[in-house]
Amino acid sequence: MRIGTGYDIHRLIPTVKMEKIPVGGVEIPCYYRVQAHSDGDVLVHALIDACLGALALGDIGQWFPDTAKEHQDRKSLEFLRPVLQELKKLGYRVNQMDSTL
């Protein structure tokens, strides 16, 4: 068993019109937008960092750099898939997740 800790933070920008903020892949309506290179899903980003950290595989910034144009506005759940595939390839799986938002 391996245990990883993930952390993520993004600035929330107030808006005058209703926007949607992704949290765990769920779009939450609100009057803010997330300042981020991708969609800024803090829950998914933290989960990715926890998975990578548990196996000493780097972090989300190494796997999906914010300097790469192909990651601009990309959905965070798309980042999670290859990470989970790598865990499976190495014989691991996510058994439990706990989070604080």
Backbone atoms as SQL, in Angstrom:
CREATE TABLE atoms (id INTEGER PRIMARY KEY, chain TEXT, resi INTEGER, resn TEXT, atom TEXT, x REAL, y REAL, z REAL);
INSERT INTO atoms VALUES
  (1, 'A', 1, 'MET', 'N', 0.844, -1.174, 0.000),
  (2, 'A', 1, 'MET', 'CA', 0.000, 0.000, 0.000),
  (3, 'A', 1, 'MET', 'C', 0.892, 1.239, 0.000),
  (4, 'A', 2, 'ARG', 'N', 0.519, 2.205, -0.806),
  (5, 'A', 2, 'ARG', 'CA', 1.203, 3.491, -0.872),
  (6, 'A', 2, 'ARG', 'C', 0.193, 4.586, -0.546),
  (7, 'A', 3, 'ILE', 'N', 0.659, 5.659, 0.054),
  (8, 'A', 3, 'ILE', 'CA', -0.202, 6.792, 0.390),
  (9, 'A', 3, 'ILE', 'C', 0.417, 8.053, -0.194),
  (10, 'A', 4, 'GLY', 'N', -0.394, 8.851, -0.857),
  (11, 'A', 4, 'GLY', 'CA', 0.078, 10.105, -1.433),
  (12, 'A', 4, 'GLY', 'C', -0.787, 11.258, -0.964),
  (13, 'A', 5, 'THR', 'N', -0.193, 12.428, -0.910),
  (14, 'A', 5, 'THR', 'CA', -0.920, 13.641, -0.546),
  (15, 'A', 5, 'THR', 'C', -0.866, 14.604, -1.725),
  (16, 'A', 6, 'GLY', 'N', -2.011, 15.126, -2.080),
  (17, 'A', 6, 'GLY', 'CA', -2.082, 16.088, -3.176),
  (18, 'A', 6, 'GLY', 'C', -2.654, 17.405, -2.694),
  (19, 'A', 7, 'TYR', 'N', -2.237, 18.470, -3.336),
  (20, 'A', 7, 'TYR', 'CA', -2.683, 19.812, -2.957),
  (21, 'A', 7, 'TYR', 'C', -2.774, 20.649, -4.230),
  (22, 'A', 8, 'ASP', 'N', -3.787, 21.478, -4.326),
  (23, 'A', 8, 'ASP', 'CA', -3.891, 22.373, -5.473),
  (24, 'A', 8, 'ASP', 'C', -4.657, 23.622, -5.068),
  (25, 'A', 9, 'ILE', 'N', -4.337, 24.711, -5.695),
  (26, 'A', 9, 'ILE', 'CA', -5.014, 25.977, -5.417),
  (27, 'A', 9, 'ILE', 'C', -5.035, 26.801, -6.700),
  (28, 'A', 10, 'HIS', 'N', -6.149, 27.474, -6.931),
  (29, 'A', 10, 'HIS', 'CA', -6.271, 28.398, -8.053),
  (30, 'A', 10, 'HIS', 'C', -7.030, 29.632, -7.585),
  (31, 'A', 11, 'ARG', 'N', -6.689, 30.758, -8.130),
  (32, 'A', 11, 'ARG', 'CA', -7.377, 32.010, -7.813),
  (33, 'A', 11, 'ARG', 'C', -8.771, 31.984, -8.443),
  (34, 'A', 12, 'LEU', 'N', -9.761, 32.458, -7.670),
  (35, 'A', 12, 'LEU', 'CA', -11.118, 32.622, -8.176),
  (36, 'A', 12, 'LEU', 'C', -11.318, 34.086, -8.545),
  (37, 'A', 13, 'ILE', 'N', -11.759, 34.328, -9.757),
  (38, 'A', 13, 'ILE', 'CA', -11.972, 35.677, -10.267),
  (39, 'A', 13, 'ILE', 'C', -13.482, 35.953, -10.283),
  (40, 'A', 14, 'PRO', 'N', -13.940, 37.004, -9.579),
  (41, 'A', 14, 'PRO', 'CA', -15.372, 37.330, -9.607),
  (42, 'A', 14, 'PRO', 'C', -15.827, 37.692, -11.025),
  (43, 'A', 15, 'THR', 'N', -17.040, 37.292, -11.363),
  (44, 'A', 15, 'THR', 'CA', -17.618, 37.609, -12.670),
  (45, 'A', 15, 'THR', 'C', -18.998, 38.230, -12.475),
  (46, 'A', 16, 'VAL', 'N', -19.486, 38.914, -13.477),
  (47, 'A', 16, 'VAL', 'CA', -20.827, 39.499, -13.396),
  (48, 'A', 16, 'VAL', 'C', -21.879, 38.550, -13.969),
  (49, 'A', 17, 'LYS', 'N', -21.430, 37.571, -14.746),
  (50, 'A', 17, 'LYS', 'CA', -22.373, 36.591, -15.275),
  (51, 'A', 17, 'LYS', 'C', -22.080, 35.219, -14.669),
  (52, 'A', 18, 'MET', 'N', -23.081, 34.376, -14.704),
  (53, 'A', 18, 'MET', 'CA', -22.953, 33.029, -14.151),
  (54, 'A', 18, 'MET', 'C', -21.913, 32.241, -14.946),
  (55, 'A', 19, 'GLU', 'N', -20.980, 31.639, -14.231),
  (56, 'A', 19, 'GLU', 'CA', -19.947, 30.784, -14.817),
  (57, 'A', 19, 'GLU', 'C', -20.091, 29.395, -14.201),
  (58, 'A', 20, 'LYS', 'N', -19.197, 28.493, -14.582),
  (59, 'A', 20, 'LYS', 'CA', -19.177, 27.157, -13.980),
  (60, 'A', 20, 'LYS', 'C', -17.746, 26.824, -13.594),
  (61, 'A', 21, 'ILE', 'N', -17.589, 26.316, -12.379),
  (62, 'A', 21, 'ILE', 'CA', -16.282, 25.897, -11.882),
  (63, 'A', 21, 'ILE', 'C', -16.297, 24.378, -11.743),
  (64, 'A', 22, 'PRO', 'N', -15.314, 23.682, -12.336),
  (65, 'A', 22, 'PRO', 'CA', -15.280, 22.230, -12.195),
  (66, 'A', 22, 'PRO', 'C', -14.699, 21.818, -10.840),
  (67, 'A', 23, 'VAL', 'N', -15.387, 20.920, -10.179),
  (68, 'A', 23, 'VAL', 'CA', -14.906, 20.345, -8.916),
  (69, 'A', 23, 'VAL', 'C', -15.143, 18.838, -8.999),
  (70, 'A', 24, 'GLY', 'N', -14.071, 18.088, -9.161),
  (71, 'A', 24, 'GLY', 'CA', -14.209, 16.643, -9.304),
  (72, 'A', 24, 'GLY', 'C', -14.930, 16.250, -10.579),
  (73, 'A', 25, 'GLY', 'N', -14.832, 17.093, -11.601),
  (74, 'A', 25, 'GLY', 'CA', -15.492, 16.817, -12.867),
  (75, 'A', 25, 'GLY', 'C', -16.934, 17.287, -12.930),
  (76, 'A', 26, 'VAL', 'N', -17.456, 17.809, -11.824),
  (77, 'A', 26, 'VAL', 'CA', -18.826, 18.321, -11.774),
  (78, 'A', 26, 'VAL', 'C', -18.780, 19.833, -11.947),
  (79, 'A', 27, 'GLU', 'N', -19.589, 20.363, -12.845),
  (80, 'A', 27, 'GLU', 'CA', -19.637, 21.803, -13.097),
  (81, 'A', 27, 'GLU', 'C', -20.533, 22.474, -12.058),
  (82, 'A', 28, 'ILE', 'N', -19.954, 23.351, -11.233),
  (83, 'A', 28, 'ILE', 'CA', -20.675, 24.060, -10.182),
  (84, 'A', 28, 'ILE', 'C', -20.966, 25.486, -10.667),
  (85, 'A', 29, 'PRO', 'N', -22.250, 25.868, -10.798),
  (86, 'A', 29, 'PRO', 'CA', -22.564, 27.226, -11.229),
  (87, 'A', 29, 'PRO', 'C', -22.281, 28.248, -10.127),
  (88, 'A', 30, 'CYS', 'N', -21.668, 29.366, -10.508),
  (89, 'A', 30, 'CYS', 'CA', -21.358, 30.421, -9.542),
  (90, 'A', 30, 'CYS', 'C', -20.943, 31.685, -10.293),
  (91, 'A', 31, 'TYR', 'N', -20.710, 32.739, -9.551),
  (92, 'A', 31, 'TYR', 'CA', -20.275, 34.006, -10.141),
  (93, 'A', 31, 'TYR', 'C', -18.763, 34.192, -9.995),
  (94, 'A', 32, 'TYR', 'N', -18.029, 33.146, -10.322),
  (95, 'A', 32, 'TYR', 'CA', -16.568, 33.167, -10.336),
  (96, 'A', 32, 'TYR', 'C', -16.092, 32.336, -11.515),
  (97, 'A', 33, 'ARG', 'N', -14.860, 32.597, -11.923),
  (98, 'A', 33, 'ARG', 'CA', -14.179, 31.708, -12.856),
  (99, 'A', 33, 'ARG', 'C', -12.831, 31.370, -12.241),
  (100, 'A', 34, 'VAL', 'N', -12.272, 30.262, -12.655),
  (101, 'A', 34, 'VAL', 'CA', -10.991, 29.804, -12.131),
  (102, 'A', 34, 'VAL', 'C', -9.874, 30.332, -13.025),
  (103, 'A', 35, 'GLN', 'N', -8.859, 30.921, -12.410),
  (104, 'A', 35, 'GLN', 'CA', -7.677, 31.340, -13.161),
  (105, 'A', 35, 'GLN', 'C', -6.741, 30.145, -13.224),
  (106, 'A', 36, 'ALA', 'N', -6.636, 29.541, -14.400),
  (107, 'A', 36, 'ALA', 'CA', -5.820, 28.334, -14.555),
  (108, 'A', 36, 'ALA', 'C', -5.497, 28.124, -16.027),
  (109, 'A', 37, 'HIS', 'N', -4.480, 27.326, -16.289),
  (110, 'A', 37, 'HIS', 'CA', -4.103, 26.986, -17.662),
  (111, 'A', 37, 'HIS', 'C', -5.080, 25.959, -18.232),
  (112, 'A', 38, 'SER', 'N', -5.406, 24.947, -17.427),
  (113, 'A', 38, 'SER', 'CA', -6.409, 23.955, -17.820),
  (114, 'A', 38, 'SER', 'C', -7.757, 24.440, -17.303),
  (115, 'A', 39, 'ASP', 'N', -8.691, 23.517, -17.051),
  (116, 'A', 39, 'ASP', 'CA', -9.986, 23.949, -16.512),
  (117, 'A', 39, 'ASP', 'C', -9.913, 24.289, -15.023),
  (118, 'A', 40, 'GLY', 'N', -8.789, 23.981, -14.365),
  (119, 'A', 40, 'GLY', 'CA', -8.576, 24.388, -12.976),
  (120, 'A', 40, 'GLY', 'C', -9.335, 23.586, -11.942),
  (121, 'A', 41, 'ASP', 'N', -9.626, 22.327, -12.224),
  (122, 'A', 41, 'ASP', 'CA', -10.352, 21.475, -11.277),
  (123, 'A', 41, 'ASP', 'C', -9.418, 21.089, -10.126),
  (124, 'A', 42, 'VAL', 'N', -9.541, 21.792, -8.997),
  (125, 'A', 42, 'VAL', 'CA', -8.606, 21.597, -7.880),
  (126, 'A', 42, 'VAL', 'C', -8.697, 20.198, -7.284),
  (127, 'A', 43, 'LEU', 'N', -9.876, 19.605, -7.271),
  (128, 'A', 43, 'LEU', 'CA', -10.021, 18.261, -6.702),
  (129, 'A', 43, 'LEU', 'C', -9.304, 17.224, -7.561),
  (130, 'A', 44, 'VAL', 'N', -9.500, 17.294, -8.855),
  (131, 'A', 44, 'VAL', 'CA', -8.836, 16.346, -9.756),
  (132, 'A', 44, 'VAL', 'C', -7.327, 16.578, -9.757),
  (133, 'A', 45, 'HIS', 'N', -6.897, 17.836, -9.750),
  (134, 'A', 45, 'HIS', 'CA', -5.458, 18.128, -9.716),
  (135, 'A', 45, 'HIS', 'C', -4.818, 17.560, -8.448),
  (136, 'A', 46, 'ALA', 'N', -5.479, 17.722, -7.309),
  (137, 'A', 46, 'ALA', 'CA', -4.941, 17.198, -6.049),
  (138, 'A', 46, 'ALA', 'C', -4.893, 15.675, -6.072),
  (139, 'A', 47, 'LEU', 'N', -5.912, 15.039, -6.643),
  (140, 'A', 47, 'LEU', 'CA', -5.919, 13.578, -6.750),
  (141, 'A', 47, 'LEU', 'C', -4.771, 13.099, -7.632),
  (142, 'A', 48, 'ILE', 'N', -4.553, 13.773, -8.745),
  (143, 'A', 48, 'ILE', 'CA', -3.442, 13.414, -9.632),
  (144, 'A', 48, 'ILE', 'C', -2.113, 13.540, -8.896),
  (145, 'A', 49, 'ASP', 'N', -1.905, 14.639, -8.191),
  (146, 'A', 49, 'ASP', 'CA', -0.659, 14.819, -7.439),
  (147, 'A', 49, 'ASP', 'C', -0.494, 13.758, -6.361),
  (148, 'A', 50, 'ALA', 'N', -1.582, 13.374, -5.709),
  (149, 'A', 50, 'ALA', 'CA', -1.505, 12.333, -4.683),
  (150, 'A', 50, 'ALA', 'C', -1.107, 10.992, -5.301),
  (151, 'A', 51, 'CYS', 'N', -1.702, 10.654, -6.425),
  (152, 'A', 51, 'CYS', 'CA', -1.369, 9.391, -7.103),
  (153, 'A', 51, 'CYS', 'C', 0.087, 9.372, -7.549),
  (154, 'A', 52, 'LEU', 'N', 0.521, 10.452, -8.181),
  (155, 'A', 52, 'LEU', 'CA', 1.905, 10.523, -8.654),
  (156, 'A', 52, 'LEU', 'C', 2.889, 10.530, -7.489),
  (157, 'A', 53, 'GLY', 'N', 2.566, 11.268, -6.440),
  (158, 'A', 53, 'GLY', 'CA', 3.441, 11.337, -5.277),
  (159, 'A', 53, 'GLY', 'C', 3.574, 10.012, -4.557),
  (160, 'A', 54, 'ALA', 'N', 2.489, 9.259, -4.480),
  (161, 'A', 54, 'ALA', 'CA', 2.524, 7.967, -3.789),
  (162, 'A', 54, 'ALA', 'C', 3.522, 7.014, -4.431),
  (163, 'A', 55, 'LEU', 'N', 3.721, 7.148, -5.724),
  (164, 'A', 55, 'LEU', 'CA', 4.635, 6.257, -6.440),
  (165, 'A', 55, 'LEU', 'C', 5.913, 6.956, -6.890),
  (166, 'A', 56, 'ALA', 'N', 6.156, 8.154, -6.350),
  (167, 'A', 56, 'ALA', 'CA', 7.359, 8.930, -6.683),
  (168, 'A', 56, 'ALA', 'C', 7.510, 9.108, -8.194),
  (169, 'A', 57, 'LEU', 'N', 6.405, 9.486, -8.844),
  (170, 'A', 57, 'LEU', 'CA', 6.398, 9.665, -10.295),
  (171, 'A', 57, 'LEU', 'C', 6.374, 11.134, -10.711),
  (172, 'A', 58, 'GLY', 'N', 6.755, 12.013, -9.815),
  (173, 'A', 58, 'GLY', 'CA', 6.754, 13.437, -10.133),
  (174, 'A', 58, 'GLY', 'C', 5.469, 14.103, -9.688),
  (175, 'A', 59, 'ASP', 'N', 5.075, 15.151, -10.413),
  (176, 'A', 59, 'ASP', 'CA', 3.839, 15.852, -10.066),
  (177, 'A', 59, 'ASP', 'C', 3.106, 16.253, -11.341),
  (178, 'A', 60, 'ILE', 'N', 1.938, 16.839, -11.164),
  (179, 'A', 60, 'ILE', 'CA', 1.095, 17.192, -12.308),
  (180, 'A', 60, 'ILE', 'C', 1.803, 18.162, -13.256),
  (181, 'A', 61, 'GLY', 'N', 2.614, 19.060, -12.714),
  (182, 'A', 61, 'GLY', 'CA', 3.335, 20.019, -13.546),
  (183, 'A', 61, 'GLY', 'C', 4.397, 19.378, -14.421),
  (184, 'A', 62, 'GLN', 'N', 4.962, 18.274, -13.963),
  (185, 'A', 62, 'GLN', 'CA', 5.941, 17.552, -14.773),
  (186, 'A', 62, 'GLN', 'C', 5.254, 16.740, -15.870),
  (187, 'A', 63, 'TRP', 'N', 4.136, 16.144, -15.539),
  (188, 'A', 63, 'TRP', 'CA', 3.402, 15.327, -16.504),
  (189, 'A', 63, 'TRP', 'C', 2.645, 16.178, -17.520),
  (190, 'A', 64, 'PHE', 'N', 2.091, 17.293, -17.050),
  (191, 'A', 64, 'PHE', 'CA', 1.248, 18.142, -17.893),
  (192, 'A', 64, 'PHE', 'C', 1.635, 19.608, -17.680),
  (193, 'A', 65, 'PRO', 'N', 2.776, 20.043, -18.210),
  (194, 'A', 65, 'PRO', 'CA', 3.263, 21.402, -17.955),
  (195, 'A', 65, 'PRO', 'C', 2.296, 22.475, -18.454),
  (196, 'A', 66, 'ASP', 'N', 2.175, 23.543, -17.668),
  (197, 'A', 66, 'ASP', 'CA', 1.285, 24.634, -18.078),
  (198, 'A', 66, 'ASP', 'C', 1.907, 25.500, -19.171),
  (199, 'A', 67, 'THR', 'N', 3.112, 25.151, -19.571),
  (200, 'A', 67, 'THR', 'CA', 3.752, 25.841, -20.693),
  (201, 'A', 67, 'THR', 'C', 3.412, 25.176, -22.031),
  (202, 'A', 68, 'ALA', 'N', 2.785, 24.004, -21.972),
  (203, 'A', 68, 'ALA', 'CA', 2.420, 23.268, -23.188),
  (204, 'A', 68, 'ALA', 'C', 1.049, 23.727, -23.686),
  (205, 'A', 69, 'LYS', 'N', 1.006, 24.204, -24.917),
  (206, 'A', 69, 'LYS', 'CA', -0.242, 24.735, -25.471),
  (207, 'A', 69, 'LYS', 'C', -1.345, 23.688, -25.543),
  (208, 'A', 70, 'GLU', 'N', -0.977, 22.423, -25.705),
  (209, 'A', 70, 'GLU', 'CA', -2.006, 21.380, -25.818),
  (210, 'A', 70, 'GLU', 'C', -2.794, 21.185, -24.519),
  (211, 'A', 71, 'HIS', 'N', -2.292, 21.727, -23.413),
  (212, 'A', 71, 'HIS', 'CA', -3.005, 21.609, -22.135),
  (213, 'A', 71, 'HIS', 'C', -3.892, 22.818, -21.837),
  (214, 'A', 72, 'GLN', 'N', -3.803, 23.862, -22.678),
  (215, 'A', 72, 'GLN', 'CA', -4.607, 25.063, -22.476),
  (216, 'A', 72, 'GLN', 'C', -6.091, 24.715, -22.511),
  (217, 'A', 73, 'ASP', 'N', -6.809, 25.076, -21.441),
  (218, 'A', 73, 'ASP', 'CA', -8.261, 24.870, -21.315),
  (219, 'A', 73, 'ASP', 'C', -8.678, 23.396, -21.349),
  (220, 'A', 74, 'ARG', 'N', -7.748, 22.500, -21.187),
  (221, 'A', 74, 'ARG', 'CA', -8.049, 21.067, -21.212),
  (222, 'A', 74, 'ARG', 'C', -8.781, 20.654, -19.941),
  (223, 'A', 75, 'LYS', 'N', -9.694, 19.707, -20.052),
  (224, 'A', 75, 'LYS', 'CA', -10.413, 19.198, -18.888),
  (225, 'A', 75, 'LYS', 'C', -9.470, 18.356, -18.039),
  (226, 'A', 76, 'SER', 'N', -9.499, 18.585, -16.745),
  (227, 'A', 76, 'SER', 'CA', -8.593, 17.900, -15.828),
  (228, 'A', 76, 'SER', 'C', -8.815, 16.396, -15.804),
  (229, 'A', 77, 'LEU', 'N', -10.042, 15.953, -16.036),
  (230, 'A', 77, 'LEU', 'CA', -10.297, 14.510, -16.070),
  (231, 'A', 77, 'LEU', 'C', -9.495, 13.838, -17.182),
  (232, 'A', 78, 'GLU', 'N', -9.155, 14.584, -18.237),
  (233, 'A', 78, 'GLU', 'CA', -8.306, 14.042, -19.299),
  (234, 'A', 78, 'GLU', 'C', -6.885, 13.804, -18.796),
  (235, 'A', 79, 'PHE', 'N', -6.444, 14.572, -17.810),
  (236, 'A', 79, 'PHE', 'CA', -5.126, 14.359, -17.206),
  (237, 'A', 79, 'PHE', 'C', -5.134, 13.126, -16.310),
  (238, 'A', 80, 'LEU', 'N', -6.261, 12.861, -15.693),
  (239, 'A', 80, 'LEU', 'CA', -6.350, 11.757, -14.735),
  (240, 'A', 80, 'LEU', 'C', -6.221, 10.393, -15.413),
  (241, 'A', 81, 'ARG', 'N', -6.775, 10.245, -16.598),
  (242, 'A', 81, 'ARG', 'CA', -6.767, 8.944, -17.285),
  (243, 'A', 81, 'ARG', 'C', -5.369, 8.354, -17.453),
  (244, 'A', 82, 'PRO', 'N', -4.409, 9.078, -18.045),
  (245, 'A', 82, 'PRO', 'CA', -3.080, 8.471, -18.205),
  (246, 'A', 82, 'PRO', 'C', -2.379, 8.190, -16.877),
  (247, 'A', 83, 'VAL', 'N', -2.672, 8.978, -15.867),
  (248, 'A', 83, 'VAL', 'CA', -2.068, 8.736, -14.546),
  (249, 'A', 83, 'VAL', 'C', -2.600, 7.427, -13.971),
  (250, 'A', 84, 'LEU', 'N', -3.908, 7.224, -14.043),
  (251, 'A', 84, 'LEU', 'CA', -4.491, 5.973, -13.543),
  (252, 'A', 84, 'LEU', 'C', -4.018, 4.778, -14.364),
  (253, 'A', 85, 'GLN', 'N', -3.822, 4.972, -15.664),
  (254, 'A', 85, 'GLN', 'CA', -3.284, 3.896, -16.505),
  (255, 'A', 85, 'GLN', 'C', -1.870, 3.523, -16.073),
  (256, 'A', 86, 'GLU', 'N', -1.069, 4.522, -15.724),
  (257, 'A', 86, 'GLU', 'CA', 0.301, 4.258, -15.255),
  (258, 'A', 86, 'GLU', 'C', 0.283, 3.507, -13.930),
  (259, 'A', 87, 'LEU', 'N', -0.606, 3.905, -13.016),
  (260, 'A', 87, 'LEU', 'CA', -0.736, 3.191, -11.745),
  (261, 'A', 87, 'LEU', 'C', -1.072, 1.729, -11.997),
  (262, 'A', 88, 'LYS', 'N', -2.039, 1.491, -12.871),
  (263, 'A', 88, 'LYS', 'CA', -2.462, 0.123, -13.183),
  (264, 'A', 88, 'LYS', 'C', -1.309, -0.675, -13.781),
  (265, 'A', 89, 'LYS', 'N', -0.571, -0.049, -14.700),
  (266, 'A', 89, 'LYS', 'CA', 0.570, -0.706, -15.336),
  (267, 'A', 89, 'LYS', 'C', 1.607, -1.139, -14.295),
  (268, 'A', 90, 'LEU', 'N', 1.757, -0.339, -13.240),
  (269, 'A', 90, 'LEU', 'CA', 2.726, -0.642, -12.183),
  (270, 'A', 90, 'LEU', 'C', 2.152, -1.552, -11.098),
  (271, 'A', 91, 'GLY', 'N', 0.890, -1.959, -11.261),
  (272, 'A', 91, 'GLY', 'CA', 0.276, -2.887, -10.314),
  (273, 'A', 91, 'GLY', 'C', -0.431, -2.223, -9.144),
  (274, 'A', 92, 'TYR', 'N', -0.765, -0.956, -9.277),
  (275, 'A', 92, 'TYR', 'CA', -1.442, -0.226, -8.197),
  (276, 'A', 92, 'TYR', 'C', -2.811, 0.248, -8.660),
  (277, 'A', 93, 'ARG', 'N', -3.634, 0.645, -7.698),
  (278, 'A', 93, 'ARG', 'CA', -4.935, 1.239, -7.981),
  (279, 'A', 93, 'ARG', 'C', -5.296, 2.160, -6.831),
  (280, 'A', 94, 'VAL', 'N', -6.187, 3.085, -7.078),
  (281, 'A', 94, 'VAL', 'CA', -6.676, 3.963, -6.016),
  (282, 'A', 94, 'VAL', 'C', -7.719, 3.179, -5.235),
  (283, 'A', 95, 'ASN', 'N', -7.480, 3.038, -3.946),
  (284, 'A', 95, 'ASN', 'CA', -8.385, 2.282, -3.088),
  (285, 'A', 95, 'ASN', 'C', -9.325, 3.206, -2.325),
  (286, 'A', 96, 'GLN', 'N', -8.832, 4.376, -1.961),
  (287, 'A', 96, 'GLN', 'CA', -9.632, 5.318, -1.185),
  (288, 'A', 96, 'GLN', 'C', -9.098, 6.722, -1.419),
  (289, 'A', 97, 'MET', 'N', -10.005, 7.692, -1.336),
  (290, 'A', 97, 'MET', 'CA', -9.610, 9.089, -1.457),
  (291, 'A', 97, 'MET', 'C', -10.350, 9.890, -0.406),
  (292, 'A', 98, 'ASP', 'N', -9.660, 10.795, 0.232),
  (293, 'A', 98, 'ASP', 'CA', -10.262, 11.711, 1.196),
  (294, 'A', 98, 'ASP', 'C', -9.841, 13.111, 0.782),
  (295, 'A', 99, 'SER', 'N', -10.753, 14.059, 0.855),
  (296, 'A', 99, 'SER', 'CA', -10.397, 15.410, 0.425),
  (297, 'A', 99, 'SER', 'C', -11.042, 16.461, 1.308),
  (298, 'A', 100, 'THR', 'N', -10.418, 17.614, 1.335),
  (299, 'A', 100, 'THR', 'CA', -10.954, 18.796, 2.000),
  (300, 'A', 100, 'THR', 'C', -10.922, 19.923, 0.985),
  (301, 'A', 101, 'LEU', 'N', -12.058, 20.554, 0.764),
  (302, 'A', 101, 'LEU', 'CA', -12.122, 21.660, -0.202),
  (303, 'A', 101, 'LEU', 'C', -12.341, 22.961, 0.524);
